[in-house]
Every structure is written in structure tokens, then in C-alpha cells.
Amino acid sequence: MKKPFKINIRQSILDDLKIRIENTRWADEIENSKWEHGKPEAKATKKIEVPTAVTMFPKDLVNAPRDFADKFFNVQQWTEMPKGGHFAAMEQPELLAEDIKKFVTALQAHPQSEGISISM
């Protein structure tokens, strides 16, 4: 009898981190960071109007308040998940996939602007 397939989540997260670290161009990242008087240069000057979904996981590193997200993005869907963290796609794949599916389905049902085309 075959054993059920098991994923070692911790090893999967470490593998993901290793790939990200190995493929990051650190010098470019540092060079592209503009700092003046200890503060980063503000780049967002106007609201992004593309329909946006935000999914908040309680154990993530940073959770922005809704009014902050609304200030910079056209938030059409805001979801606060019951569990999960920074590596949500690996920690809670079913929850994340369901939330993405819900957003795409809503966009397909009610397209808000020309130029946005979603097909699955």
C-alpha cells in the first residue's frame, strides 16, 4: 500500500526562501533604493485605478488598514482570512485560491473598465 503524499511545509518554505535569495540582485535593489534624510522617496503620487483585491492574513509581517489601501488602490475586494501568514500560498493554499477565484469571477461578471480582460 502506498503512503499518502505529504508536503513538508517548513522545508518548502526554506526552499522558496533559498530560491528567492539566490535570484535576487541585491546590488540592484540597494542601488534602486533612494534614501534622503533617512526616509524613502515617495513614488506613489496618484491612485492606481486597476480593480484590486486585498487578502489579509493575521500572521503576516504587516497588515495595512483598509483606508490606507483604499487611498492608493481601487480596492474591489477585501478579505481578512482566519489563519495564515506571510507565506500564505504555501500555508493556506485552499483559502488563497478560493479568494482569488472569487475576485476573478466577480470581475468577469461585472467588468468595470475597458482594457481589463480576464480569461481562465
MOPAC internal coordinates of N, CA, C and O (Angstrom, degrees):
PM7 1SCF
backbone

  N    0.0000 0     0.00 0     0.00 0    0    0    0
  C    1.4462 1     0.00 0     0.00 0    1    0    0
  C    1.5308 1   109.31 1     0.00 0    2    1    0
  O    1.2310 1   120.97 1   -49.14 1    3    2    1
  N    1.3045 1   115.74 1   130.86 1    3    2    1
  C    1.4621 1   120.55 1   179.94 1    5    3    2
  C    1.5157 1   111.21 1   -75.66 1    6    5    3
  O    1.2310 1   121.44 1   -35.71 1    7    6    5
  N    1.3321 1   114.84 1   144.29 1    7    6    5
  C    1.4576 1   119.92 1   175.85 1    9    7    6
  C    1.5248 1   108.80 1   -78.96 1   10    9    7
  O    1.2310 1   119.60 1   -34.11 1   11   10    9
  N    1.3352 1   118.37 1   145.89 1   11   10    9
  C    1.4711 1   120.08 1   177.79 1   13   11   10
  C    1.5289 1   110.30 1   -64.34 1   14   13   11
  O    1.2310 1   121.55 1   -32.79 1   15   14   13
  N    1.3115 1   114.63 1   147.21 1   15   14   13
  C    1.4606 1   120.85 1   178.50 1   17   15   14
  C    1.5187 1   109.95 1   -66.64 1   18   17   15
  O    1.2310 1   120.42 1   -50.61 1   19   18   17
  N    1.3207 1   116.80 1   129.39 1   19   18   17
  C    1.4620 1   121.17 1   179.96 1   21   19   18
  C    1.5237 1   109.00 1  -124.84 1   22   21   19
  O    1.2310 1   121.14 1   -37.60 1   23   22   21
  N    1.3053 1   115.43 1   142.40 1   23   22   21
  C    1.4558 1   121.50 1   176.31 1   25   23   22
  C    1.5137 1   108.13 1  -108.48 1   26   25   23
  O    1.2310 1   121.10 1   -50.28 1   27   26   25
  N    1.3166 1   115.51 1   129.72 1   27   26   25
  C    1.4550 1   120.37 1   174.90 1   29   27   26
  C    1.5268 1   106.40 1   -85.57 1   30   29   27
  O    1.2310 1   120.40 1   -80.38 1   31   30   29
  N    1.3326 1   116.84 1    99.62 1   31   30   29
  C    1.4633 1   121.98 1  -174.93 1   33   31   30
  C    1.5203 1   111.67 1   -58.48 1   34   33   31
  O    1.2310 1   120.15 1   134.66 1   35   34   33
  N    1.3284 1   117.31 1   -45.34 1   35   34   33
  C    1.4666 1   119.56 1  -178.96 1   37   35   34
  C    1.5164 1   111.33 1   -60.91 1   38   37   35
  O    1.2310 1   120.01 1   137.05 1   39   38   37
  N    1.3290 1   117.59 1   -42.95 1   39   38   37
  C    1.4604 1   120.33 1   179.30 1   41   39   38
  C    1.5239 1   109.82 1   -66.75 1   42   41   39
  O    1.2310 1   120.46 1   141.80 1   43   42   41
  N    1.3303 1   116.73 1   -38.20 1   43   42   41
  C    1.4599 1   120.98 1   178.89 1   45   43   42
  C    1.5259 1   111.32 1   -62.17 1   46   45   43
  O    1.2310 1   120.34 1   138.53 1   47   46   45
  N    1.3304 1   116.96 1   -41.47 1   47   46   45
  C    1.4634 1   121.24 1   177.96 1   49   47   46
  C    1.5242 1   110.09 1   -65.50 1   50   49   47
  O    1.2310 1   120.16 1   136.66 1   51   50   49
  N    1.3375 1   117.30 1   -43.34 1   51   50   49
  C    1.4632 1   120.44 1   178.68 1   53   51   50
  C    1.5242 1   111.27 1   -63.42 1   54   53   51
  O    1.2310 1   120.30 1   139.65 1   55   54   53
  N    1.3278 1   117.03 1   -40.35 1   55   54   53
  C    1.4661 1   120.25 1   177.44 1   57   55   54
  C    1.5257 1   110.92 1   -61.93 1   58   57   55
  O    1.2310 1   120.74 1   137.08 1   59   58   57
  N    1.3362 1   116.19 1   -42.92 1   59   58   57
  C    1.4598 1   120.81 1   178.43 1   61   59   58
  C    1.5219 1   111.03 1   -61.64 1   62   61   59
  O    1.2310 1   120.28 1   134.80 1   63   62   61
  N    1.3303 1   117.06 1   -45.20 1   63   62   61
  C    1.4619 1   120.59 1   178.41 1   65   63   62
  C    1.5207 1   111.72 1   -61.25 1   66   65   63
  O    1.2310 1   120.80 1   137.02 1   67   66   65
  N    1.3127 1   116.08 1   -42.98 1   67   66   65
  C    1.4715 1   120.56 1   179.77 1   69   67   66
  C    1.5282 1   110.67 1   -59.89 1   70   69   67
  O    1.2310 1   120.40 1   134.52 1   71   70   69
  N    1.3113 1   116.84 1   -45.48 1   71   70   69
  C    1.4680 1   120.93 1   179.59 1   73   71   70
  C    1.5244 1   110.38 1   -61.99 1   74   73   71
  O    1.2310 1   120.34 1   135.95 1   75   74   73
  N    1.3337 1   116.95 1   -44.05 1   75   74   73
  C    1.4601 1   120.71 1   179.87 1   77   75   74
  C    1.5242 1   111.81 1   -63.48 1   78   77   75
  O    1.2310 1   120.49 1   135.75 1   79   78   77
  N    1.3214 1   116.67 1   -44.25 1   79   78   77
  C    1.4581 1   120.54 1  -179.18 1   81   79   78
  C    1.5251 1   110.69 1   -65.62 1   82   81   79
  O    1.2310 1   120.41 1   136.19 1   83   82   81
  N    1.3186 1   116.82 1   -43.81 1   83   82   81
  C    1.4595 1   120.54 1  -178.41 1   85   83   82
  C    1.5266 1   112.02 1   -65.84 1   86   85   83
  O    1.2310 1   119.97 1   151.67 1   87   86   85
  N    1.3227 1   117.66 1   -28.33 1   87   86   85
  C    1.4620 1   120.65 1  -176.15 1   89   87   86
  C    1.5198 1   114.63 1  -101.80 1   90   89   87
  O    1.2310 1   120.37 1  -175.63 1   91   90   89
  N    1.3072 1   116.90 1     4.37 1   91   90   89
  C    1.4611 1   119.84 1   178.70 1   93   91   90
  C    1.5196 1   109.24 1   -87.03 1   94   93   91
  O    1.2310 1   121.06 1   -45.83 1   95   94   93
  N    1.2801 1   115.58 1   134.17 1   95   94   93
  C    1.4569 1   120.66 1   177.57 1   97   95   94
  C    1.5193 1   107.22 1   -92.25 1   98   97   95
  O    1.2310 1   121.39 1   -93.56 1   99   98   97
  N    1.3475 1   114.94 1    86.44 1   99   98   97
  C    1.4575 1   121.47 1  -173.01 1  101   99   98
  C    1.5187 1   112.67 1   -57.41 1  102  101   99
  O    1.2310 1   119.85 1   138.29 1  103  102  101
  N    1.3312 1   117.89 1   -41.71 1  103  102  101
  C    1.4636 1   120.19 1  -178.46 1  105  103  102
  C    1.5219 1   110.51 1   -61.84 1  106  105  103
  O    1.2310 1   120.44 1   138.26 1  107  106  105
  N    1.3243 1   116.76 1   -41.74 1  107  106  105
  C    1.4629 1   120.32 1   178.68 1  109  107  106
  C    1.5204 1   111.22 1   -65.05 1  110  109  107
  O    1.2310 1   120.63 1   139.08 1  111  110  109
  N    1.3317 1   116.41 1   -40.92 1  111  110  109
  C    1.4579 1   120.30 1   179.08 1  113  111  110
  C    1.5211 1   110.99 1   -60.93 1  114  113  111
  O    1.2310 1   120.66 1   135.29 1  115  114  113
  N    1.3197 1   116.34 1   -44.71 1  115  114  113
  C    1.4644 1   120.40 1  -179.61 1  117  115  114
  C    1.5219 1   110.34 1   -66.94 1  118  117  115
  O    1.2310 1   120.46 1   136.85 1  119  118  117
  N    1.3229 1   116.72 1   -43.15 1  119  118  117
  C    1.4657 1   120.86 1  -179.08 1  121  119  118
  C    1.5197 1   111.45 1   -64.07 1  122  121  119
  O    1.2310 1   120.46 1   144.15 1  123  122  121
  N    1.3183 1   116.72 1   -35.85 1  123  122  121
  C    1.4630 1   120.63 1  -178.29 1  125  123  122
  C    1.5223 1   113.05 1   -77.53 1  126  125  123
  O    1.2310 1   119.99 1   167.26 1  127  126  125
  N    1.3047 1   117.63 1   -12.74 1  127  126  125
  C    1.4604 1   121.05 1   178.76 1  129  127  126
  C    1.5252 1   108.89 1   -83.62 1  130  129  127
  O    1.2310 1   120.76 1   -67.09 1  131  130  129
  N    1.2931 1   116.15 1   112.91 1  131  130  129
  C    1.4685 1   121.06 1   179.87 1  133  131  130
  C    1.5136 1   109.13 1   -96.99 1  134  133  131
  O    1.2310 1   120.13 1   -62.17 1  135  134  133
  N    1.3070 1   117.35 1   117.83 1  135  134  133
  C    1.4575 1   121.89 1  -179.86 1  137  135  134
  C    1.5170 1   109.37 1  -118.54 1  138  137  135
  O    1.2310 1   121.32 1   -46.88 1  139  138  137
  N    1.2926 1   115.08 1   133.12 1  139  138  137
  C    1.4536 1   120.55 1   176.93 1  141  139  138
  C    1.5258 1   107.76 1  -136.26 1  142  141  139
  O    1.2310 1   120.66 1   -57.22 1  143  142  141
  N    1.3106 1   116.33 1   122.78 1  143  142  141
  C    1.4666 1   122.09 1  -179.28 1  145  143  142
  C    1.5245 1   111.77 1    55.11 1  146  145  143
  O    1.2310 1   120.51 1  -142.98 1  147  146  145
  N    1.3272 1   116.63 1    37.02 1  147  146  145
  C    1.4584 1   120.81 1   176.13 1  149  147  146
  C    1.5140 1   114.79 1    77.32 1  150  149  147
  O    1.2310 1   119.41 1  -173.06 1  151  150  149
  N    1.3371 1   118.73 1     6.94 1  151  150  149
  C    1.4641 1   120.73 1  -179.51 1  153  151  150
  C    1.5338 1   109.11 1  -124.08 1  154  153  151
  O    1.2310 1   119.81 1   -41.04 1  155  154  153
  N    1.3296 1   117.97 1   138.96 1  155  154  153
  C    1.4597 1   119.29 1   177.59 1  157  155  154
  C    1.5214 1   110.91 1   -69.50 1  158  157  155
  O    1.2310 1   121.53 1   -30.40 1  159  158  157
  N    1.3077 1   114.68 1   149.60 1  159  158  157
  C    1.4574 1   120.71 1   178.23 1  161  159  158
  C    1.5334 1   109.19 1   -67.38 1  162  161  159
  O    1.2310 1   119.93 1   -48.68 1  163  162  161
  N    1.2883 1   117.74 1   131.32 1  163  162  161
  C    1.4671 1   121.61 1   179.12 1  165  163  162
  C    1.5216 1   109.11 1   -73.40 1  166  165  163
  O    1.2310 1   120.17 1   -52.35 1  167  166  165
  N    1.3238 1   117.27 1   127.65 1  167  166  165
  C    1.4567 1   120.65 1  -178.25 1  169  167  166
  C    1.5248 1   112.41 1  -110.62 1  170  169  167
  O    1.2310 1   120.11 1   152.37 1  171  170  169
  N    1.3172 1   117.40 1   -27.63 1  171  170  169
  C    1.4604 1   120.28 1  -179.25 1  173  171  170
  C    1.5254 1   109.13 1   -83.13 1  174  173  171
  O    1.2310 1   121.37 1   -73.73 1  175  174  173
  N    1.3299 1   114.99 1   106.27 1  175  174  173
  C    1.4576 1   118.80 1  -178.12 1  177  175  174
  C    1.5207 1   112.41 1  -106.10 1  178  177  175
  O    1.2310 1   120.27 1   158.94 1  179  178  177
  N    1.3417 1   117.10 1   -21.06 1  179  178  177
  C    1.4586 1   118.40 1   176.97 1  181  179  178
  C    1.5241 1   109.65 1  -140.75 1  182  181  179
  O    1.2310 1   121.19 1   -20.42 1  183  182  181
  N    1.3010 1   115.33 1   159.58 1  183  182  181
  C    1.4607 1   121.86 1  -176.03 1  185  183  182
  C    1.5235 1   110.54 1   -68.72 1  186  185  183
  O    1.2310 1   120.74 1   -42.21 1  187  186  185
  N    1.3113 1   116.18 1   137.79 1  187  186  185
  C    1.4572 1   122.31 1   175.67 1  189  187  186
  C    1.5175 1   107.45 1   -84.78 1  190  189  187
  O    1.2310 1   120.47 1   -58.44 1  191  190  189
  N    1.3339 1   116.70 1   121.56 1  191  190  189
  C    1.4600 1   120.91 1  -172.15 1  193  191  190
  C    1.5224 1   115.06 1   -91.86 1  194  193  191
  O    1.2310 1   119.81 1   178.32 1  195  194  193
  N    1.3177 1   117.97 1    -1.68 1  195  194  193
  C    1.4620 1   120.63 1   178.02 1  197  195  194
  C    1.5319 1   108.44 1   -65.79 1  198  197  195
  O    1.2310 1   119.47 1   -48.05 1  199  198  197
  N    1.3374 1   118.61 1   131.95 1  199  198  197
  C    1.4628 1   119.67 1   178.25 1  201  199  198
  C    1.5365 1   110.67 1   -54.23 1  202  201  199
  O    1.2310 1   121.28 1   -47.71 1  203  202  201
  N    1.3125 1   115.15 1   132.29 1  203  202  201
  C    1.4570 1   120.73 1  -172.65 1  205  203  202
  C    1.5242 1   111.00 1  -129.87 1  206  205  203
  O    1.2310 1   121.11 1   -37.57 1  207  206  205
  N    1.3278 1   115.48 1   142.43 1  207  206  205
  C    1.4588 1   121.66 1   173.18 1  209  207  206
  C    1.5256 1   107.70 1  -112.12 1  210  209  207
  O    1.2310 1   120.69 1   -42.26 1  211  210  209
  N    1.3066 1   116.29 1   137.74 1  211  210  209
  C    1.4658 1   121.67 1   177.61 1  213  211  210
  C    1.5227 1   107.27 1  -121.07 1  214  213  211
  O    1.2310 1   121.28 1   -50.45 1  215  214  213
  N    1.3254 1   115.15 1   129.55 1  215  214  213
  C    1.4532 1   121.04 1   177.39 1  217  215  214
  C    1.5211 1   107.92 1  -121.08 1  218  217  215
  O    1.2310 1   120.73 1   -60.58 1  219  218  217
  N    1.3069 1   116.20 1   119.42 1  219  218  217
  C    1.4608 1   121.66 1  -177.84 1  221  219  218
  C    1.5247 1   109.74 1  -103.38 1  222  221  219
  O    1.2310 1   121.15 1   -49.59 1  223  222  221
  N    1.3202 1   115.41 1   130.41 1  223  222  221
  C    1.4602 1   121.45 1   176.71 1  225  223  222
  C    1.5228 1   108.10 1  -111.19 1  226  225  223
  O    1.2310 1   119.72 1   -48.02 1  227  226  225
  N    1.3332 1   118.14 1   131.98 1  227  226  225
  C    1.4640 1   121.05 1  -170.84 1  229  227  226
  C    1.5260 1   115.24 1   -61.25 1  230  229  227
  O    1.2310 1   119.49 1   153.44 1  231  230  229
  N    1.3161 1   118.59 1   -26.56 1  231  230  229
  C    1.4675 1   120.69 1  -177.71 1  233  231  230
  C    1.5316 1   111.95 1  -100.81 1  234  233  231
  O    1.2310 1   120.24 1  -165.17 1  235  234  233
  N    1.3372 1   117.15 1    14.83 1  235  234  233
  C    1.4665 1   120.04 1   178.13 1  237  235  234
  C    1.5211 1   109.65 1   -69.29 1  238  237  235
  O    1.2310 1   120.84 1   -16.29 1  239  238  237
  N    1.3217 1   116.01 1   163.71 1  239  238  237
  C    1.4607 1   120.72 1  -177.89 1  241  239  238
  C    1.5170 1   111.99 1   -65.66 1  242  241  239
  O    1.2310 1   120.52 1   138.45 1  243  242  241
  N    1.3372 1   116.61 1   -41.55 1  243  242  241
  C    1.4637 1   121.81 1  -178.90 1  245  243  242
  C    1.5206 1   108.04 1  -138.75 1  246  245  243
  O    1.2310 1   120.38 1   -44.62 1  247  246  245
  N    1.2979 1   116.88 1   135.38 1  247  246  245
  C    1.4617 1   121.69 1   174.15 1  249  247  246
  C    1.5219 1   108.17 1  -123.31 1  250  249  247
  O    1.2310 1   121.11 1   -69.01 1  251  250  249
  N    1.3223 1   115.49 1   110.99 1  251  250  249
  C    1.4618 1   120.43 1  -179.34 1  253  251  250
  C    1.5200 1   110.24 1   -76.90 1  254  253  251
  O    1.2310 1   120.12 1   -35.50 1  255  254  253
  N    1.3238 1   117.37 1   144.50 1  255  254  253
  C    1.4604 1   119.53 1   175.63 1  257  255  254
  C    1.5330 1   111.00 1   -68.64 1  258  257  255
  O    1.2310 1   120.92 1   -26.06 1  259  258  257
  N    1.3077 1   115.85 1   153.94 1  259  258  257
  C    1.4739 1   121.30 1  -177.79 1  261  259  258
  C    1.5260 1   111.84 1   -57.15 1  262  261  259
  O    1.2310 1   119.54 1   137.33 1  263  262  261
  N    1.3414 1   118.49 1   -42.67 1  263  262  261
  C    1.4624 1   119.48 1  -177.42 1  265  263  262
  C    1.5284 1   111.52 1   -64.20 1  266  265  263
  O    1.2310 1   119.84 1   149.88 1  267  266  265
  N    1.3161 1   117.91 1   -30.12 1  267  266  265
  C    1.4680 1   121.05 1   176.46 1  269  267  266
  C    1.5305 1   110.04 1   -67.75 1  270  269  267
  O    1.2310 1   120.29 1   134.07 1  271  270  269
  N    1.3354 1   117.04 1   -45.93 1  271  270  269
  C    1.4636 1   121.01 1   178.82 1  273  271  270
  C    1.5279 1   110.75 1   -62.36 1  274  273  271
  O    1.2310 1   120.54 1   137.50 1  275  274  273
  N    1.3369 1   116.58 1   -42.50 1  275  274  273
  C    1.4691 1   120.48 1   179.41 1  277  275  274
  C    1.5254 1   112.22 1   -62.58 1  278  277  275
  O    1.2310 1   120.38 1   150.48 1  279  278  277
  N    1.3025 1   116.88 1   -29.52 1  279  278  277
  C    1.4638 1   121.08 1  -179.11 1  281  279  278
  C    1.5347 1   112.02 1   -65.89 1  282  281  279
  O    1.2310 1   120.40 1   145.90 1  283  282  281
  N    1.3386 1   116.85 1   -34.10 1  283  282  281
  C    1.4605 1   120.69 1  -174.32 1  285  283  282
  C    1.5227 1   114.53 1  -109.79 1  286  285  283
  O    1.2310 1   119.88 1   164.19 1  287  286  285
  N    1.3398 1   117.84 1   -15.81 1  287  286  285
  C    1.4589 1   121.00 1  -175.57 1  289  287  286
  C    1.5234 1   110.78 1  -134.98 1  290  289  287
  O    1.2310 1   120.94 1   -23.29 1  291  290  289
  N    1.3143 1   115.80 1   156.71 1  291  290  289
  C    1.4594 1   123.40 1   175.48 1  293  291  290
  C    1.5301 1   107.70 1   -86.59 1  294  293  291
  O    1.2310 1   120.55 1  -102.88 1  295  294  293
  N    1.3138 1   116.56 1    77.12 1  295  294  293
  C    1.4615 1   122.04 1  -174.28 1  297  295  294
  C    1.5290 1   109.72 1   -72.85 1  298  297  295
  O    1.2310 1   121.35 1   -64.48 1  299  298  297
  N    1.3329 1   115.02 1   115.52 1  299  298  297
  C    1.4630 1   121.54 1   178.99 1  301  299  298
  C    1.5231 1   111.79 1  -102.64 1  302  301  299
  O    1.2310 1   121.15 1   157.56 1  303  302  301
  N    1.3358 1   115.40 1   -22.44 1  303  302  301
  C    1.4691 1   119.30 1   179.82 1  305  303  302
  C    1.5269 1   108.20 1  -142.88 1  306  305  303
  O    1.2310 1   120.89 1   -50.73 1  307  306  305
  N    1.3176 1   115.90 1   129.27 1  307  306  305
  C    1.4623 1   123.00 1   179.14 1  309  307  306
  C    1.5229 1   107.15 1  -126.55 1  310  309  307
  O    1.2310 1   120.72 1   -60.47 1  311  310  309
  N    1.3240 1   116.24 1   119.53 1  311  310  309
  C    1.4612 1   120.13 1  -178.05 1  313  311  310
  C    1.5176 1   109.52 1  -126.34 1  314  313  311
  O    1.2310 1   120.80 1   -50.35 1  315  314  313
  N    1.3227 1   116.07 1   129.65 1  315  314  313
  C    1.4598 1   121.57 1   174.31 1  317  315  314
  C    1.5235 1   106.95 1  -108.40 1  318  317  315
  O    1.2310 1   121.07 1   -68.00 1  319  318  317
  N    1.3213 1   115.56 1   112.00 1  319  318  317
  C    1.4572 1   121.82 1  -175.87 1  321  319  318
  C    1.5315 1   111.52 1   -78.35 1  322  321  319
  O    1.2310 1   120.35 1   -27.60 1  323  322  321
  N    1.3256 1   116.93 1   152.40 1  323  322  321
  C    1.4671 1   120.61 1  -179.46 1  325  323  322
  C    1.5298 1   113.35 1   -76.73 1  326  325  323
  O    1.2310 1   120.45 1   158.60 1  327  326  325
  N    1.3302 1   116.75 1   -21.40 1  327  326  325
  C    1.4640 1   119.92 1  -179.40 1  329  327  326
  C    1.5152 1   109.57 1  -156.00 1  330  329  327
  O    1.2310 1   121.01 1   -16.02 1  331  330  329
  N    1.3255 1   115.67 1   163.98 1  331  330  329
  C    1.4572 1   121.46 1   179.44 1  333  331  330
  C    1.5055 1   110.88 1   117.91 1  334  333  331
  O    1.2310 1   121.33 1   -11.62 1  335  334  333
  N    1.3235 1   115.06 1   168.38 1  335  334  333
  C    1.4534 1   119.77 1  -177.06 1  337  335  334
  C    1.5097 1   112.78 1  -145.16 1  338  337  335
  O    1.2310 1   120.61 1    32.71 1  339  338  337
  N    1.3230 1   116.44 1  -147.29 1  339  338  337
  C    1.4537 1   122.82 1  -173.28 1  341  339  338
  C    1.5359 1   112.20 1   -62.20 1  342  341  339
  O    1.2310 1   119.96 1   148.47 1  343  342  341
  N    1.3147 1   117.67 1   -31.53 1  343  342  341
  C    1.4627 1   121.47 1   179.81 1  345  343  342
  C    1.5238 1   109.44 1  -103.23 1  346  345  343
  O    1.2310 1   120.93 1  -127.99 1  347  346  345
  N    1.3030 1   115.83 1    52.01 1  347  346  345
  C    1.4624 1   122.50 1  -172.96 1  349  347  346
  C    1.5302 1   112.81 1   -57.78 1  350  349  347
  O    1.2310 1   120.00 1   142.64 1  351  350  349
  N    1.3092 1   117.61 1   -37.36 1  351  350  349
  C    1.4646 1   119.85 1  -178.04 1  353  351  350
  C    1.5257 1   111.58 1   -62.72 1  354  353  351
  O    1.2310 1   120.27 1   151.91 1  355  354  353
  N    1.3184 1   117.09 1   -28.09 1  355  354  353
  C    1.4609 1   120.39 1   177.08 1  357  355  354
  C    1.5246 1   112.01 1   -95.94 1  358  357  355
  O    1.2310 1   120.34 1   148.98 1  359  358  357
  N    1.3323 1   116.96 1   -31.02 1  359  358  357
  C    1.4606 1   120.68 1  -177.40 1  361  359  358
  C    1.5281 1   112.27 1   -79.41 1  362  361  359
  O    1.2310 1   120.77 1   136.97 1  363  362  361
  N    1.3269 1   116.14 1   -43.03 1  363  362  361
  C    1.4676 1   121.75 1  -175.91 1  365  363  362
  C    1.5342 1   109.93 1  -134.37 1  366  365  363
  O    1.2310 1   119.94 1  -118.80 1  367  366  365
  N    1.3299 1   117.72 1    61.20 1  367  366  365
  C    1.4716 1   119.59 1  -174.86 1  369  367  366
  C    1.5232 1   113.92 1   -60.88 1  370  369  367
  O    1.2310 1   120.36 1   143.84 1  371  370  369
  N    1.3427 1   116.91 1   -36.16 1  371  370  369
  C    1.4675 1   119.14 1  -178.52 1  373  371  370
  C    1.5279 1   111.16 1   -66.89 1  374  373  371
  O    1.2310 1   120.50 1   136.20 1  375  374  373
  N    1.3343 1   116.64 1   -43.80 1  375  374  373
  C    1.4699 1   120.28 1   179.10 1  377  375  374
  C    1.5258 1   111.00 1   -62.11 1  378  377  375
  O    1.2310 1   120.56 1   134.23 1  379  378  377
  N    1.3245 1   116.54 1   -45.77 1  379  378  377
  C    1.4582 1   120.61 1  -178.37 1  381  379  378
  C    1.5252 1   110.94 1   -65.70 1  382  381  379
  O    1.2310 1   120.36 1   134.87 1  383  382  381
  N    1.3210 1   116.92 1   -45.13 1  383  382  381
  C    1.4692 1   120.53 1  -179.97 1  385  383  382
  C    1.5285 1   111.27 1   -61.24 1  386  385  383
  O    1.2310 1   120.33 1   138.93 1  387  386  385
  N    1.3140 1   116.97 1   -41.07 1  387  386  385
  C    1.4673 1   121.19 1   179.28 1  389  387  386
  C    1.5322 1   111.15 1   -64.44 1  390  389  387
  O    1.2310 1   120.87 1   141.15 1  391  390  389
  N    1.3325 1   115.93 1   -38.85 1  391  390  389
  C    1.4627 1   120.04 1   179.69 1  393  391  390
  C    1.5298 1   111.13 1   -68.12 1  394  393  391
  O    1.2310 1   120.35 1   138.88 1  395  394  393
  N    1.3197 1   116.94 1   -41.12 1  395  394  393
  C    1.4786 1   120.85 1   177.75 1  397  395  394
  C    1.5187 1   109.68 1   -64.52 1  398  397  395
  O    1.2310 1   120.54 1   136.45 1  399  398  397
  N    1.3324 1   116.57 1   -43.55 1  399  398  397
  C    1.4714 1   121.17 1   179.13 1  401  399  398
  C    1.5307 1   110.67 1   -59.98 1  402  401  399
  O    1.2310 1   120.70 1   137.93 1  403  402  401
  N    1.3296 1   116.26 1   -42.07 1  403  402  401
  C    1.4688 1   121.46 1   179.19 1  405  403  402
  C    1.5344 1   110.75 1   -60.51 1  406  405  403
  O    1.2310 1   120.41 1   136.86 1  407  406  405
  N    1.3255 1   116.82 1   -43.14 1  407  406  405
  C    1.4650 1   121.38 1  -179.38 1  409  407  406
  C    1.5295 1   111.71 1   -67.08 1  410  409  407
  O    1.2310 1   120.72 1   134.01 1  411  410  409
  N    1.3358 1   116.22 1   -45.99 1  411  410  409
  C    1.4674 1   120.31 1  -179.75 1  413  411  410
  C    1.5273 1   110.38 1   -63.30 1  414  413  411
  O    1.2310 1   120.47 1   138.85 1  415  414  413
  N    1.3142 1   116.71 1   -41.15 1  415  414  413
  C    1.4681 1   120.79 1   178.47 1  417  415  414
  C    1.5278 1   110.85 1   -61.77 1  418  417  415
  O    1.2310 1   120.44 1   137.88 1  419  418  417
  N    1.3199 1   116.76 1   -42.12 1  419  418  417
  C    1.4741 1   120.59 1   178.43 1  421  419  418
  C    1.5222 1   110.86 1   -64.64 1  422  421  419
  O    1.2310 1   120.10 1   139.90 1  423  422  421
  N    1.3214 1   117.41 1   -40.10 1  423  422  421
  C    1.4703 1   119.67 1   178.37 1  425  423  422
  C    1.5125 1   111.66 1   -65.98 1  426  425  423
  O    1.2310 1   120.57 1   140.44 1  427  426  425
  N    1.3110 1   116.52 1   -39.56 1  427  426  425
  C    1.4656 1   119.86 1   178.79 1  429  427  426
  C    1.5271 1   111.15 1   -65.35 1  430  429  427
  O    1.2310 1   120.28 1   142.92 1  431  430  429
  N    1.3100 1   117.07 1   -37.08 1  431  430  429
  C    1.4625 1   121.74 1  -178.13 1  433  431  430
  C    1.5229 1   112.27 1   -74.08 1  434  433  431
  O    1.2310 1   120.65 1   147.02 1  435  434  433
  N    1.3305 1   116.36 1   -32.98 1  435  434  433
  C    1.4581 1   121.24 1  -176.23 1  437  435  434
  C    1.5301 1   110.82 1  -135.80 1  438  437  435
  O    1.2310 1   119.96 1  -106.56 1  439  438  437
  N    1.3449 1   117.69 1    73.44 1  439  438  437
  C    1.4796 1   118.41 1   178.93 1  441  439  438
  C    1.5259 1   108.99 1   -61.29 1  442  441  439
  O    1.2310 1   120.94 1   -45.26 1  443  442  441
  N    1.3346 1   115.81 1   134.74 1  443  442  441
  C    1.4663 1   119.82 1  -173.97 1  445  443  442
  C    1.5059 1   114.39 1  -100.68 1  446  445  443
  O    1.2310 1   120.36 1   158.38 1  447  446  445
  N    1.3134 1   116.91 1   -21.62 1  447  446  445
  C    1.4559 1   117.69 1   179.58 1  449  447  446
  C    1.5238 1   109.33 1  -153.68 1  450  449  447
  O    1.2310 1   121.42 1   -23.19 1  451  450  449
  N    1.3093 1   114.88 1   156.81 1  451  450  449
  C    1.4573 1   119.78 1   177.42 1  453  451  450
  C    1.5167 1   108.68 1   -69.85 1  454  453  451
  O    1.2310 1   120.91 1   -27.64 1  455  454  453
  N    1.3107 1   115.87 1   152.36 1  455  454  453
  C    1.4474 1   120.02 1   178.26 1  457  455  454
  C    1.5243 1   113.47 1    93.40 1  458  457  455
  O    1.2310 1   120.03 1   169.43 1  459  458  457
  N    1.3264 1   117.55 1   -10.57 1  459  458  457
  C    1.4628 1   119.66 1   177.00 1  461  459  458
  C    1.5109 1   106.99 1  -103.05 1  462  461  459
  O    1.2310 1   120.60 1   -65.88 1  463  462  461
  N    1.3069 1   116.45 1   114.12 1  463  462  461
  C    1.4539 1   121.96 1  -178.27 1  465  463  462
  C    1.5119 1   108.75 1  -126.41 1  466  465  463
  O    1.2310 1   120.88 1   -56.41 1  467  466  465
  N    1.3082 1   115.93 1   123.59 1  467  466  465
  C    1.4640 1   120.07 1  -179.55 1  469  467  466
  C    1.5143 1   107.73 1  -124.32 1  470  469  467
  O    1.2310 1   120.69 1   -55.15 1  471  470  469
  N    1.3062 1   116.29 1   124.85 1  471  470  469
  C    1.4616 1   120.32 1   175.34 1  473  471  470
  C    1.5182 1   109.27 1  -132.04 1  474  473  471
  O    1.2310 1   121.11 1   -34.16 1  475  474  473
  N    1.2980 1   115.49 1   145.84 1  475  474  473
  C    1.4794 1   119.70 1  -179.13 1  477  475  474
  C    1.4989 1   109.23 1  -124.66 1  478  477  475
  O    1.2310 1   120.10 1   180.00 1  479  478  477

